[in-house]
Amino acid sequence: MKPQFSKLLSKIVTAFIGIITGIFILFQLQCVQLQKGPFPFKRFEKYENNPILSPRGDGFESKGVYNPSVIMANDTIYMFYRSQEEHGQSTIGLAKSVDGINFERNSEPVIVPEYDYELPGGCEDPRIVKVGDTYYLTYTGYSLKGTPSCLATSSDLVNWDKYGPIVPEKSAAILNEKINGKYLLYYGDSNMWIAHSTNMIDWEVIDEPVMKPRKGYFDEGLVEPGPPPVITEDGILLIYNGNIPKERAMELGKIEGREKVREYATGWALFSKEDPTKVMARCDEPFLKVTQDYEIYGQINDVVFSGGLVNIDGKSFLYYGCADTYIGVAISEQIWEKPEYILQSPNILKINNTILHPQGDGFERDKVYNPTVIVENDTLFMIYRAEGKETGTGAFGLAWSKDGINFNRYGNNPIMKVEYEFEKHGCEDPRIIRANGQYYMYYVGNDSKRTAGNICMATSKDLIHWEKHGEILQPSNDWEKMQIKAPAPVPQKIDGKYWMYYQGEKEAWKTKMGLVYSEDLIHWTSVSEEPVMKPREGYFDSWGVEPGVAAVITEGILLIYNGWGADSTTTNKTGWALFSRDDPAKLIARCDSPLISFPHDHVFAEGLIRFNGKWFLYYGAADRWIEGIIVEFGRILSEALKSKQ
């Protein structure tokens, strides 16, 4: 072989190997992207005193209680579970709990077999969601003709109306938010299929499966939906159950020295929000497996079957059936719920981590939300509303941050709690400014409408010790005679006066916005008999407007406010308005669409601050925890003002 040809051949081979290596690396990266997607949980730990429910008595649940679904209503966890009597017929039982561990059961099932599509086997494996004011419960009807998924609805979680089969196979799990204008559900216990609906009653099935078993994995034998899917920022998260073939299980049994014909486990998959038939990511290994005797031995050995997921006190509780006999729970130290944020502007950056969430068993056990913020000595301080043990509708906690994202709580919280008659049911929704060498905090004193003047004020030198001054403003106009609240003080003097926007209400939820001024921040005078801002027909704020927080900027007085009325609901969305610095009652500009909103829950913003060269906006999310965004207000206002010229 000639040297030149040998060198040429060597280069070709090297290049070919490089191409093949690159393709292989790319293939690996693609596989990793598919298999290793985001999972919004820390490790689930099984409760040490599982099972939390077991068969009892000689009635409808004497043989088995398992495969539960759960939903939170009025601070109570409602668990619907498959109950089985001595001869094996299934009904659906109901149990309730306030702590997620100790449940009180109803003495009779709430759903029983009545129709041919439920007989003779009964009603099995419920899954429940809420849309609007209606609860939708899917369950499997075990009939001589098959095991279709059936639907029942209720307004009170006790009395149910049945609609019969909705899809041909079992285990339907509904997503309670529309995607591309339609509701959807995943179902099946071999492959997994999808169906969609516009009314939650009539469902159209897509013929091709959206997910199949995988050879060699924990789900080689089947894939079956678990709890109802939820929307996260990364996609549609579906927790699902898998099983392995009998032959593999028998081989594992030989290694373990016992008889074994199955091995159920729980994993997860992430579907695209744009195309819910497309799997974006899927786990390689299950996160919940059979390990305990109560999961190994029962009516059907070697089964964990997850069906219920709920947030409690900043933790995720996953409820599952054990060996078709018992109910267990596994707990993660992280809540799953990340409601879909509808960001209305490219000039908004979502802070990915939760700022604060409920914790402990004290004053902030249940809720932390609606914060106010202020900067001192390069540190951002946050005062937030909290609800928990002995707080009524609110006490105030304090936290601080050096970067606006990661916060530390003050060790001796709460810094303010109920003391006086004017706030006897709770301290709510603080707003803070600094003036005259001290801090002024305006808040809502919940006196259960003993008076209509719910705006209260307190002062402090150190953000920790507060002197309360009681109610500082009473209604003076007809449009606000029912109550006034939501004080949003302007943080600096304008034309020699302090100014404060507030909400006035004459009829429930039909609110407007007023303006008052003061020279001493204690005694306030109304600017006008008329409101300075009203709801707008056809917009997101068509029913009501409520001040959030005010800031003075070059363009004027920027007011972040919360509005509702879109889709004829009282769900809060956050927007902005711009008032004149020369005349704080004059409205210059106002957003057409909200800055941020959730599809089916509240956002309530009242914490705005310029910090480290950026505008941070903090808000209560779903009235449960605190989130934040970073906003380019300069660009937003510039575009808005230019469009109005």
Backbone torsions as a table, in degrees:
resi	resn	phi	psi	omega
1	MET	NA	134.7	-178.8
2	LYS	-72.4	145.8	-178.1
3	PRO	-57.7	-40.7	-177.4
4	GLN	-63.9	-43.8	-179.9
5	PHE	-65.5	-36.9	179.3
6	SER	-63.4	-42.4	178.6
7	LYS	-64.9	-41.9	179.9
8	LEU	-62.5	-44.7	179.4
9	LEU	-61.8	-39.5	179.3
10	SER	-62.5	-41.5	179.2
11	LYS	-64.5	-41.7	-179.6
12	ILE	-62.8	-45.5	-179.6
13	VAL	-62.5	-44.3	179.1
14	THR	-60.7	-44.0	179.6
15	ALA	-64.1	-41.5	-179.9
16	PHE	-62.2	-43.0	178.5
17	ILE	-62.5	-40.1	179.1
18	GLY	-62.4	-41.8	179.0
19	ILE	-64.3	-46.5	-179.6
20	ILE	-62.5	-40.9	178.3
21	THR	-62.7	-43.3	179.0
22	GLY	-61.7	-43.4	178.1
23	ILE	-61.8	-41.6	-179.1
24	PHE	-64.7	-42.3	178.6
25	ILE	-64.3	-44.1	178.5
26	LEU	-60.1	-42.1	178.0
27	PHE	-61.7	-41.4	178.2
28	GLN	-62.0	-44.2	-179.3
29	LEU	-62.8	-40.5	178.7
30	GLN	-64.2	-40.9	178.8
31	CYS	-64.4	-41.8	178.8
32	VAL	-62.4	-41.4	-180.0
33	GLN	-61.9	-37.5	179.5
34	LEU	-73.4	-40.5	-170.1
35	GLN	-90.6	-24.0	-169.5
36	LYS	-113.8	39.6	-177.2
37	GLY	-68.6	174.3	-175.7
38	PRO	-71.0	142.2	178.1
39	PHE	-132.8	114.7	-168.5
40	PRO	-82.5	47.1	178.6
41	PHE	-136.8	149.3	159.8
42	LYS	-85.4	-179.7	-176.0
43	ARG	-57.7	135.0	172.5
44	PHE	-85.3	130.2	176.8
45	GLU	-113.1	130.8	178.8
46	LYS	-70.6	137.2	180.0
47	TYR	-62.0	132.5	-171.1
48	GLU	-65.7	-22.9	-179.3
49	ASN	-105.1	22.3	170.8
50	ASN	-57.4	152.6	-3.6
51	PRO	-77.6	151.0	-178.9
52	ILE	-89.1	-20.7	172.1
53	LEU	-134.1	139.4	179.9
54	SER	-134.9	161.7	174.7
55	PRO	-57.5	152.4	179.2
56	ARG	-152.1	156.1	173.2
57	GLY	64.9	-160.8	179.8
58	ASP	-123.8	22.2	-177.4
59	GLY	-106.7	-135.7	-169.9
60	PHE	-69.5	-17.3	-179.3
61	GLU	-124.1	33.8	-176.2
62	SER	-78.8	-24.1	-175.0
63	LYS	-101.4	-33.2	-178.4
64	GLY	-166.3	146.6	168.7
65	VAL	-134.4	119.2	-173.0
66	TYR	-164.9	176.7	177.4
67	ASN	50.4	65.5	-175.2
68	PRO	-87.6	159.7	166.2
69	SER	-129.2	153.0	-174.8
70	VAL	-136.4	155.4	174.2
71	ILE	-151.0	147.2	178.7
72	MET	-95.5	130.4	176.2
73	ALA	-146.8	126.0	178.9
74	ASN	54.1	45.3	178.3
75	ASP	60.7	22.0	177.3
76	THR	-125.1	139.2	177.0
77	ILE	-91.5	120.9	175.6
78	TYR	-99.7	121.1	178.5
79	MET	-109.7	122.5	172.7
80	PHE	-104.3	129.8	-173.4
81	TYR	-140.0	155.9	175.4
82	ARG	-76.1	122.8	178.3
83	SER	-116.1	141.8	-173.1
84	GLN	-131.0	130.2	179.5
85	GLU	-90.5	-179.6	-170.0
86	GLU	-54.4	-37.3	-176.2
87	HIS	-90.2	0.6	172.8
88	GLY	99.1	-3.2	178.0
89	GLN	-73.7	138.5	-175.4
90	SER	-102.6	142.6	169.8
91	THR	-128.8	178.6	178.1
92	ILE	-116.2	118.7	179.9
93	GLY	-95.9	168.2	-179.3
94	LEU	-132.8	133.7	174.2
95	ALA	-135.0	152.7	-177.0
96	LYS	-129.4	148.5	-178.1
97	SER	-151.3	151.4	173.4
98	VAL	-104.6	-15.4	-178.5
99	ASP	-115.2	-3.8	178.5
100	GLY	84.0	-3.5	-178.2
101	ILE	-117.9	-49.0	-176.3
102	ASN	-97.3	114.4	-174.9
103	PHE	-113.4	140.6	173.2
104	GLU	-106.6	122.0	-173.8
105	ARG	-91.5	146.9	168.5
106	ASN	-68.5	150.3	-177.6
107	SER	-77.7	-16.4	179.3
108	GLU	-133.1	153.8	176.7
109	PRO	-68.0	155.4	179.6
110	VAL	-95.5	-21.7	175.8
111	ILE	-132.1	127.3	-178.1
112	VAL	-128.0	155.1	178.8
113	PRO	-69.9	134.0	-179.2
114	GLU	-134.5	-31.4	-169.7
115	TYR	-111.8	167.3	-175.2
116	ASP	-62.0	-29.2	179.7
117	TYR	-74.7	-3.9	178.4
118	GLU	-115.6	-1.6	-172.2
119	LEU	-119.2	143.2	11.6
120	PRO	-94.2	-9.9	-169.5
121	GLY	-72.1	-33.5	176.9
122	GLY	113.1	-159.8	-176.4
123	CYS	-111.8	123.1	-169.3
124	GLU	-126.4	156.0	160.2
125	ASP	49.8	68.4	-178.2
126	PRO	-72.4	155.1	168.8
127	ARG	-142.3	135.8	-170.6
128	ILE	-129.7	141.2	173.7
129	VAL	-139.6	168.5	175.5
130	LYS	-125.3	134.4	173.4
131	VAL	-131.1	120.7	-174.9
132	GLY	64.0	-128.4	179.2
133	ASP	-100.5	10.4	-174.6
134	THR	-115.1	137.6	173.7
135	TYR	-95.5	134.1	179.3
136	TYR	-116.8	121.2	-178.6
137	LEU	-118.6	120.0	173.3
138	THR	-96.6	148.7	177.6
139	TYR	-154.1	163.6	180.0
140	THR	-93.6	126.6	172.9
141	GLY	-91.9	120.9	-176.8
142	TYR	-98.0	96.8	-175.9
143	SER	-117.1	175.0	177.1
144	LEU	-69.6	-19.4	-177.1
145	LYS	-98.0	-7.3	179.9
146	GLY	151.8	-167.1	-178.1
147	THR	-130.6	70.2	179.9
148	PRO	-74.3	158.2	169.6
149	SER	-83.6	130.1	-177.2
150	CYS	-114.9	165.9	-175.5
151	LEU	-130.2	139.7	170.7
152	ALA	-135.9	150.9	-179.6
153	THR	-128.0	156.3	-178.4
154	SER	-155.1	154.2	172.5
155	SER	-106.0	-10.4	-175.4
156	ASP	-130.7	3.6	178.3
157	LEU	70.1	7.2	179.7
158	VAL	-120.9	-46.7	-178.9
159	ASN	-100.0	126.9	-169.9
160	TRP	-123.9	139.9	172.7
161	ASP	-107.8	129.5	-176.5
162	LYS	-94.6	143.6	178.0
163	TYR	-117.4	0.4	178.4
164	GLY	80.9	-169.2	-178.7
165	PRO	-63.5	141.8	178.2
166	ILE	-119.2	-27.4	172.9
167	VAL	-140.3	157.4	-168.0
168	PRO	-76.5	-17.1	-178.3
169	GLU	-116.8	172.7	-172.8
170	LYS	-81.9	174.2	167.2
171	SER	68.8	43.6	177.9
172	ALA	-73.7	129.2	179.3
173	ALA	-124.0	114.2	-172.5
174	ILE	-91.1	136.5	166.8
175	LEU	-87.4	121.6	-171.9
176	ASN	-87.8	20.9	174.6
177	GLU	-129.8	144.2	-178.8
178	LYS	-73.8	140.8	170.7
179	ILE	-120.9	124.4	-177.5
180	ASN	53.2	38.2	175.2
181	GLY	81.8	6.5	-177.3
182	LYS	-137.1	148.4	168.9
183	TYR	-79.6	157.2	179.4
184	LEU	-142.0	160.1	173.2
185	LEU	-141.8	152.1	172.1
186	TYR	-106.6	145.0	-178.8
187	TYR	-155.4	168.4	176.4
188	GLY	118.9	155.5	177.7
189	ASP	-134.1	24.9	169.1
190	SER	-132.4	-81.9	160.5
191	ASN	-85.2	175.0	176.3
192	MET	-120.1	132.4	-179.7
193	TRP	-116.0	174.1	178.6
194	ILE	-131.8	148.5	173.5
195	ALA	-137.3	157.7	179.6
196	HIS	-135.5	160.3	-174.1
197	SER	-153.6	152.8	173.8
198	THR	-100.3	-14.9	-174.4
199	ASN	-128.7	4.6	179.0
200	MET	71.9	-1.3	-178.3
201	ILE	-110.4	-48.7	-177.8
202	ASP	-100.6	123.1	-171.8
203	TRP	-119.5	135.9	177.4
204	GLU	-106.7	123.8	-174.7
205	VAL	-87.3	137.3	170.3
206	ILE	-89.5	126.9	-169.9
207	ASP	-65.5	-40.4	-175.0
208	GLU	-80.6	136.8	176.7
209	PRO	-65.0	149.3	179.3
210	VAL	-99.0	-15.7	177.3
211	MET	-152.5	139.0	-177.5
212	LYS	-125.9	161.3	172.1
213	PRO	-60.3	157.2	-178.7
214	ARG	-122.9	126.3	-178.9
215	LYS	-61.5	130.2	176.7
216	GLY	88.5	-5.4	-179.1
217	TYR	-102.2	177.2	179.6
218	PHE	-66.1	-16.8	-178.0
219	ASP	-112.2	30.6	-178.8
220	GLU	-66.6	-30.9	-176.2
221	GLY	-84.4	-35.4	-179.5
222	LEU	-168.6	161.5	170.0
223	VAL	-129.0	134.9	-173.3
224	GLU	-147.2	127.1	-178.3
225	PRO	-56.2	147.3	175.0
226	GLY	-102.1	-121.2	177.6
227	PRO	-64.5	162.0	174.9
228	PRO	-53.7	138.7	-179.7
229	PRO	-65.9	158.7	179.3
230	VAL	-133.0	152.1	176.7
231	ILE	-88.2	129.1	172.2
232	THR	-116.9	177.7	179.2
233	GLU	-68.7	-19.3	-177.9
234	ASP	-94.8	-16.3	-177.8
235	GLY	153.7	-164.5	178.2
236	ILE	-90.6	113.5	-178.2
237	LEU	-89.8	123.6	176.4
238	LEU	-122.0	116.1	169.4
239	ILE	-82.4	130.6	-176.0
240	TYR	-137.2	164.4	-178.9
241	ASN	-109.4	142.6	178.8
242	GLY	-130.5	164.4	177.1
243	ASN	-142.7	158.5	177.6
244	ILE	-105.4	159.4	178.9
245	PRO	-63.6	157.0	-178.0
246	LYS	-57.8	-39.6	-177.1
247	GLU	-63.3	-42.9	177.9
248	ARG	-65.1	-41.1	179.9
249	ALA	-63.2	-40.7	-180.0
250	MET	-63.8	-37.9	177.3
251	GLU	-65.3	-40.8	176.5
252	LEU	-64.5	-37.1	178.3
253	GLY	-61.7	-37.8	177.3
254	LYS	-62.2	-41.0	179.3
255	ILE	-65.4	-38.9	-178.3
256	GLU	-82.6	-8.3	178.1
257	GLY	75.2	33.4	178.9
258	ARG	-153.2	166.0	178.0
259	GLU	-76.1	135.8	-176.3
260	LYS	-153.6	128.5	-178.4
261	VAL	-125.5	-0.3	178.8
262	ARG	-157.3	167.0	173.0
263	GLU	-157.9	93.6	176.6
264	TYR	-78.3	150.6	176.1
265	ALA	-155.5	165.9	-177.2
266	THR	-116.6	130.4	176.1
267	GLY	-130.9	-160.3	-177.8
268	TRP	-148.0	155.6	173.9
269	ALA	-140.0	153.4	179.6
270	LEU	-121.0	120.6	179.3
271	PHE	-102.9	155.3	-179.8
272	SER	-70.8	137.8	174.5
273	LYS	-72.6	-29.1	179.2
274	GLU	-77.2	-36.4	179.3
275	ASP	-136.5	91.6	-173.8
276	PRO	-65.9	-3.7	174.1
277	THR	-86.0	-10.5	-173.5
278	LYS	-98.1	122.8	176.5
279	VAL	-80.5	118.7	179.5
280	MET	-88.5	-34.4	-177.7
281	ALA	-156.0	154.9	-176.6
282	ARG	-157.9	137.0	-175.1
283	CYS	-70.2	149.3	172.2
284	ASP	-84.0	-37.5	-176.5
285	GLU	-119.8	145.7	176.5
286	PRO	-70.7	153.8	176.4
287	PHE	-100.6	-6.8	175.8
288	LEU	-137.5	121.3	-176.4
289	LYS	-130.4	165.3	174.8
290	VAL	-70.6	120.4	178.3
291	THR	-138.5	-22.1	-171.6
292	GLN	-107.8	157.3	-177.9
293	ASP	-58.2	-38.9	-178.5
294	TYR	-70.3	-12.9	173.7
295	GLU	-95.4	-24.9	-178.3
296	ILE	-82.7	-41.9	-171.4
297	TYR	-115.6	127.4	177.8
298	GLY	178.6	-155.8	176.8
299	GLN	-60.0	-43.9	177.1
300	ILE	-126.3	108.3	-173.3
301	ASN	-67.6	156.7	170.5
302	ASP	61.4	53.2	179.1
303	VAL	-132.7	126.9	155.6
304	VAL	-118.8	130.8	-175.2
305	PHE	-137.6	103.5	-174.2
306	SER	-82.5	137.5	-178.7
307	GLY	-144.5	-11.0	-175.4
308	GLY	-135.6	134.3	-179.3
309	LEU	-138.2	131.1	-178.9
310	VAL	-151.3	153.4	176.8
311	ASN	-95.5	132.1	177.3
312	ILE	-139.0	118.5	174.9
313	ASP	52.4	44.5	176.9
314	GLY	76.5	13.9	178.6
315	LYS	-127.3	157.4	175.4
316	SER	-101.1	128.1	177.3
317	PHE	-109.1	119.1	178.8
318	LEU	-108.6	118.2	-177.6
319	TYR	-100.7	140.0	-175.2
320	TYR	-147.9	153.9	175.0
321	GLY	-82.3	144.2	-177.2
322	CYS	-121.2	113.7	175.0
323	ALA	54.2	32.7	-179.0
324	ASP	51.4	34.1	-176.3
325	THR	-139.8	-38.1	-171.4
326	TYR	-127.0	171.8	172.8
327	ILE	-121.5	130.6	175.9
328	GLY	-120.6	170.9	176.6
329	VAL	-137.4	141.9	173.1
330	ALA	-120.8	143.5	-170.1
331	ILE	-124.9	133.7	174.6
332	SER	-112.4	144.6	-179.1
333	GLU	-81.1	24.5	-178.8
334	GLN	-145.4	133.9	177.3
335	ILE	-75.1	145.2	178.2
336	TRP	-83.5	-26.1	-163.7
337	GLU	-72.0	113.4	171.2
338	LYS	-125.7	86.3	-175.7
339	PRO	-55.9	146.9	-179.8
340	GLU	-62.2	115.9	178.7
341	TYR	-84.1	125.5	175.5
342	ILE	-96.5	95.6	179.6
343	LEU	-85.3	127.3	-171.9
344	GLN	-97.4	4.4	-175.6
345	SER	-148.3	140.2	174.9
346	PRO	-70.4	-7.1	-179.5
347	ASN	-92.2	22.8	-179.4
348	ILE	-122.8	131.9	175.8
349	LEU	-115.3	119.2	179.1
350	LYS	-75.4	130.9	170.7
351	ILE	-77.2	119.5	-167.0
352	ASN	-70.6	-36.8	-177.4
353	ASN	-87.9	151.7	174.0
354	THR	-64.6	134.5	-178.9
355	ILE	-71.8	-54.9	175.8
356	LEU	-143.2	144.9	174.2
357	HIS	-135.2	165.1	-179.1
358	PRO	-58.2	151.4	178.5
359	GLN	-156.5	160.6	174.1
360	GLY	68.2	-167.5	179.0
361	ASP	-121.4	22.2	-178.1
362	GLY	-107.8	-135.4	-170.3
363	PHE	-67.9	-22.2	-179.6
364	GLU	-116.3	31.8	-179.0
365	ARG	-65.4	-38.3	-169.4
366	ASP	-102.7	-40.6	-173.5
367	LYS	-148.4	143.6	164.5
368	VAL	-135.7	126.3	-174.0
369	TYR	-166.5	177.1	174.1
370	ASN	49.3	67.4	-176.1
371	PRO	-90.4	157.4	167.5
372	THR	-118.5	154.1	-174.7
373	VAL	-137.2	154.5	176.2
374	ILE	-153.7	150.0	-179.0
375	VAL	-109.4	131.8	173.9
376	GLU	-140.1	128.4	174.9
377	ASN	52.5	50.4	177.3
378	ASP	61.6	20.4	177.5
379	THR	-124.5	135.7	178.1
380	LEU	-95.0	122.5	178.7
381	PHE	-106.2	136.2	-179.4
382	MET	-121.8	126.9	171.2
383	ILE	-109.7	129.6	-171.1
384	TYR	-133.8	153.0	176.0
385	ARG	-80.7	136.0	179.8
386	ALA	-134.7	148.3	175.1
387	GLU	-130.0	139.7	179.5
388	GLY	-177.6	-135.1	-176.7
389	LYS	-70.6	120.7	173.8
390	GLU	59.4	36.6	179.6
391	THR	-109.2	-12.1	-169.3
392	GLY	63.0	-134.2	180.0
393	THR	-90.4	8.9	174.6
394	GLY	164.2	142.5	163.8
395	ALA	-133.7	170.5	-175.6
396	PHE	-114.0	133.7	173.4
397	GLY	-111.3	164.6	-178.8
398	LEU	-125.6	136.7	174.6
399	ALA	-140.2	162.4	-178.7
400	TRP	-141.8	157.5	-176.5
401	SER	-149.2	149.8	174.7
402	LYS	-100.1	-12.9	-178.0
403	ASP	-126.9	-1.4	-179.7
404	GLY	81.1	-0.1	-176.5
405	ILE	-121.0	-46.1	-178.0
406	ASN	-103.3	118.8	-173.4
407	PHE	-114.7	145.8	173.4
408	ASN	-113.7	134.3	179.3
409	ARG	-80.6	145.7	173.5
410	TYR	-67.1	138.4	-171.2
411	GLY	-69.7	-24.8	-176.1
412	ASN	-110.0	31.8	175.0
413	ASN	-60.6	153.7	0.5
414	PRO	-81.7	155.2	177.9
415	ILE	-88.7	-16.3	176.1
416	MET	-149.3	138.6	176.8
417	LYS	-145.7	175.8	-177.0
418	VAL	-63.0	131.8	177.0
419	GLU	-135.0	-32.4	-168.4
420	TYR	-121.8	168.0	-177.5
421	GLU	-62.2	-36.9	-176.5
422	PHE	-69.0	-7.7	179.4
423	GLU	-136.1	26.9	-165.2
424	LYS	-63.1	-20.7	179.6
425	HIS	-102.7	-5.6	177.0
426	GLY	153.9	154.5	172.6
427	CYS	-105.3	124.7	-169.4
428	GLU	-128.4	146.9	161.3
429	ASP	50.7	71.2	-177.1
430	PRO	-75.6	152.7	167.6
431	ARG	-135.9	137.5	-172.6
432	ILE	-127.6	143.0	169.2
433	ILE	-137.7	166.4	175.9
434	ARG	-117.6	132.0	178.8
435	ALA	-159.5	149.0	174.6
436	ASN	55.5	35.0	175.5
437	GLY	76.1	13.9	177.3
438	GLN	-149.3	174.4	-179.7
439	TYR	-100.8	138.2	175.2
440	TYR	-115.4	123.0	178.7
441	MET	-117.5	122.7	176.9
442	TYR	-103.4	137.4	-176.0
443	TYR	-152.0	171.3	179.0
444	VAL	-97.9	122.7	173.8
445	GLY	-93.8	114.5	-178.6
446	ASN	-82.9	101.9	178.4
447	ASP	-107.7	20.5	-178.8
448	SER	56.8	39.1	175.8
449	LYS	61.1	32.3	170.5
450	ARG	-61.0	-38.9	171.3
451	THR	-131.0	164.1	178.9
452	ALA	-87.0	-11.1	-178.2
453	GLY	-94.3	88.3	-174.2
454	ASN	-94.7	3.4	-179.3
455	ILE	-84.2	119.1	-177.4
456	CYS	-118.3	166.5	-178.1
457	MET	-143.9	146.2	175.2
458	ALA	-140.4	154.3	179.5
459	THR	-125.1	155.3	-177.9
460	SER	-154.3	152.3	173.9
461	LYS	-96.5	-18.3	-169.8
462	ASP	-135.7	7.8	-178.6
463	LEU	72.8	-1.1	-176.3
464	ILE	-114.6	-45.8	-177.8
465	HIS	-102.9	123.3	-171.6
466	TRP	-122.4	139.2	173.2
467	GLU	-106.1	122.4	-176.2
468	LYS	-89.3	139.9	-179.6
469	HIS	-112.8	3.2	176.3
470	GLY	76.4	-162.0	179.6
471	GLU	-70.4	131.3	-174.7
472	ILE	-118.0	2.9	-179.8
473	LEU	-153.5	136.4	177.7
474	GLN	-120.8	151.6	177.9
475	PRO	-60.4	142.3	179.2
476	SER	-130.3	-1.0	-177.4
477	ASN	-128.9	157.8	-176.1
478	ASP	-63.8	-39.3	-175.1
479	TRP	-68.9	-7.3	-177.7
480	GLU	-125.0	16.4	-167.3
481	LYS	-69.6	-21.9	-179.4
482	MET	-73.0	-46.6	174.9
483	GLN	-170.7	157.4	170.4
484	ILE	-123.9	148.1	-178.2
485	LYS	-164.8	-169.8	175.7
486	ALA	57.1	57.4	179.3
487	PRO	-71.9	130.8	177.9
488	ALA	-127.8	89.1	-178.1
489	PRO	-73.0	143.1	172.1
490	VAL	-76.9	128.7	-167.5
491	PRO	-76.6	5.3	175.0
492	GLN	-150.0	159.7	-179.1
493	LYS	-68.7	143.9	173.3
494	ILE	-132.1	124.0	-177.3
495	ASP	57.4	37.6	175.2
496	GLY	77.2	8.5	-178.0
497	LYS	-132.6	157.8	168.1
498	TYR	-93.1	149.2	-176.8
499	TRP	-128.9	151.1	179.0
500	MET	-147.5	126.8	173.2
501	TYR	-89.0	149.9	-179.0
502	TYR	-153.3	165.7	178.8
503	GLN	-98.5	134.6	173.5
504	GLY	-117.8	146.4	-174.1
505	GLU	-139.5	126.6	173.5
506	LYS	-105.6	-32.8	179.3
507	GLU	-130.9	141.7	-175.0
508	ALA	-52.2	126.6	176.5
509	TRP	72.1	-7.6	177.7
510	LYS	-99.0	85.4	-168.9
511	THR	-112.1	156.0	176.0
512	LYS	-131.4	178.5	-174.1
513	MET	-122.3	130.4	178.1
514	GLY	-112.1	175.4	-178.8
515	LEU	-140.5	135.0	175.9
516	VAL	-130.0	162.6	177.6
517	TYR	-133.1	161.6	-177.1
518	SER	-155.5	155.5	174.0
519	GLU	-103.4	-16.9	-176.6
520	ASP	-125.0	4.5	179.0
521	LEU	69.2	7.2	179.2
522	ILE	-118.4	-45.4	-178.1
523	HIS	-102.1	124.6	-171.2
524	TRP	-122.4	146.2	-178.9
525	THR	-125.7	136.4	-179.8
526	SER	-70.6	139.4	179.8
527	VAL	-75.8	-38.6	-173.8
528	SER	-153.8	160.0	174.2
529	GLU	-76.2	-13.8	-178.5
530	GLU	-104.0	150.8	175.7
531	PRO	-68.4	155.0	179.1
532	VAL	-93.2	-14.3	175.5
533	MET	-150.9	137.8	-176.2
534	LYS	-125.9	164.7	171.3
535	PRO	-61.7	159.1	-179.9
536	ARG	-123.9	125.4	179.2
537	GLU	-63.0	132.1	176.5
538	GLY	89.9	-2.2	179.7
539	TYR	-110.1	176.9	-179.9
540	PHE	-65.2	-18.6	-178.3
541	ASP	-111.0	39.6	-172.3
542	SER	-75.2	-15.5	178.8
543	TRP	-104.6	-43.0	-173.7
544	GLY	-154.9	154.5	175.8
545	VAL	-131.7	144.2	-177.6
546	GLU	-144.2	123.8	-179.2
547	PRO	-59.5	144.6	173.6
548	GLY	-107.2	-69.1	-177.7
549	VAL	-155.9	146.3	-179.0
550	ALA	-114.4	147.1	176.1
551	ALA	-143.8	144.8	178.1
552	VAL	-94.3	122.9	179.2
553	ILE	-128.8	177.3	-176.9
554	THR	-58.7	-40.4	-174.6
555	GLU	-76.0	-18.5	-178.1
556	GLY	153.3	-149.9	175.8
557	ILE	-99.4	112.7	179.2
558	LEU	-84.9	121.9	178.3
559	LEU	-116.2	115.4	170.5
560	ILE	-83.2	128.7	-178.1
561	TYR	-136.6	165.4	-180.0
562	ASN	-116.8	136.6	-177.8
563	GLY	-134.8	162.2	-179.8
564	TRP	-151.8	169.8	-179.3
565	GLY	126.8	-18.2	177.6
566	ALA	-61.7	139.8	-179.5
567	ASP	58.5	23.7	177.8
568	SER	57.5	41.6	177.1
569	THR	-126.7	165.6	177.4
570	THR	-100.4	25.6	178.8
571	THR	-75.9	121.6	-177.0
572	ASN	-71.7	140.5	169.8
573	LYS	-130.7	154.5	-174.2
574	THR	-107.6	129.4	177.3
575	GLY	-131.9	-166.7	-180.0
576	TRP	-139.9	155.6	173.3
577	ALA	-140.2	154.8	179.9
578	LEU	-124.2	122.9	177.9
579	PHE	-109.1	159.6	-177.3
580	SER	-75.9	140.0	173.5
581	ARG	-73.8	-26.7	178.8
582	ASP	-76.8	-31.4	179.8
583	ASP	-142.6	93.2	-174.7
584	PRO	-61.5	-9.3	175.6
585	ALA	-88.7	-8.7	-175.9
586	LYS	-92.2	119.7	179.4
587	LEU	-84.8	120.0	-177.5
588	ILE	-92.0	-45.9	-175.9
589	ALA	-151.9	160.1	-177.0
590	ARG	-155.5	139.9	-177.4
591	CYS	-65.5	147.7	175.0
592	ASP	-86.2	-30.6	179.5
593	SER	-131.3	157.9	-176.0
594	PRO	-69.3	153.8	172.3
595	LEU	-65.6	-40.7	-173.5
596	ILE	-157.3	145.9	179.1
597	SER	-159.3	165.4	170.6
598	PHE	-108.5	158.6	177.8
599	PRO	-67.5	-41.1	-171.7
600	HIS	-133.2	20.5	-178.5
601	ASP	-152.3	175.3	-171.5
602	HIS	-84.4	145.3	154.0
603	VAL	-120.2	141.3	179.9
604	PHE	-141.5	107.2	-173.6
605	ALA	-100.7	131.3	173.5
606	GLU	-151.3	16.6	177.7
607	GLY	-123.3	100.8	-178.5
608	LEU	-125.0	133.3	-177.7
609	ILE	-154.9	143.5	170.4
610	ARG	-90.3	117.8	-172.2
611	PHE	-145.9	128.4	-179.1
612	ASN	53.1	38.6	175.7
613	GLY	79.2	9.6	-177.8
614	LYS	-133.5	154.2	173.3
615	TRP	-90.6	117.8	175.8
616	PHE	-103.6	131.7	175.6
617	LEU	-121.9	122.9	-177.8
618	TYR	-113.4	147.5	-175.7
619	TYR	-152.5	156.6	171.2
620	GLY	-76.7	133.6	-178.8
621	ALA	-109.8	120.3	178.4
622	ALA	56.2	25.9	-177.8
623	ASP	54.9	32.4	-174.9
624	ARG	-134.1	-39.0	-178.4
625	TRP	-146.9	-178.9	-172.8
626	ILE	-115.5	131.8	176.3
627	GLU	-124.5	175.9	-179.9
628	GLY	-152.5	157.9	173.1
629	ILE	-135.0	158.7	172.1
630	ILE	-110.5	126.5	-168.5
631	VAL	-121.8	136.0	172.3
632	GLU	-91.0	78.2	-176.3
633	PHE	-65.4	-31.2	179.1
634	GLY	-57.4	-46.2	-179.7
635	ARG	-69.6	-42.2	-179.5
636	ILE	-60.0	-48.3	-178.4
637	LEU	-68.5	-39.3	179.0
638	SER	-59.7	-45.9	179.5
639	GLU	-65.1	-40.7	-178.4
640	ALA	-66.8	-44.9	-178.6
641	LEU	-68.1	-35.8	179.2
642	LYS	-65.6	-39.5	-178.4
643	SER	-69.4	-21.6	-178.0
644	LYS	-90.6	-7.0	-179.5
645	GLN	-74.2	NA	NA
